[in-house]
Amino acid sequence: MFEKLLQWDQDTFIYLNALGTEKFDAFWSTVTEIKSWIPLFVLFLLLFVVKFPWKKAFFQIAWVSFLAVFITFLTYTVKNWVARPRPCNDETINSFIRILKTPVDYSFFSGHASSSFAITLLVYLLLRERARWTWIFFLWPILFTYSRIYVGVHFPLDIVVGALVGVLSALLFYTIYKKTIEPDKRLNHL
């Protein structure tokens, strides 16, 4: 069963990766870089500052930052424990796949997927009542994570598990926030 799952994962990766063309390489190479998304992060910060009293905005920004640190640590720990090679470093397939990036660390699970889904979901949950259009932010993790297959550095299961870990982490952090931090009435005053 597990072997069949891994075979499906590899076959699906090869299929999706092969859909890429040189015409779109520059676009997906840009999408996969975290620095390309800095304007989005600035928008997140501005929305918190504009939509909430400054003290509450500060705590929400700090809480999202704590989530980012948590998910980075968790991803790093699991990657080194599982030690699954990335597609670009897998000698059984790397000679016939498209490779645009060549990181040397491990593949499972995707830090891009876990962090982007975690941050986006927590930002959405915190802002949804004040800015109803924030669902559009979910375009970021979708594009960001697909780019990892396109550039040849993650299998689909890396992405799916990373996204799931990100979603569950965001829900955990949101629940903790709602039960412990938000009830503090001092946060709602300037």
Secondary structure, 3 states (H helix, E strand, C coil): CHHHHHHHHHHHHHHHHHCCCHHHHHHHHHHCCHHHHHHHHHHHHHHHHHHCCHHHHHHHHHHHHHHHHHHHHHHHHHHHHHCCCCHHHCCCCCCCCCCCCCCCCCCCCCHHHHHHHHHHHHHHHHHCCCCHHHHHHHHHHHHHHHHHHHCCCCCHHHHHHHHHHHHHHHHHHHHHHHHHHCCCHHHHCC
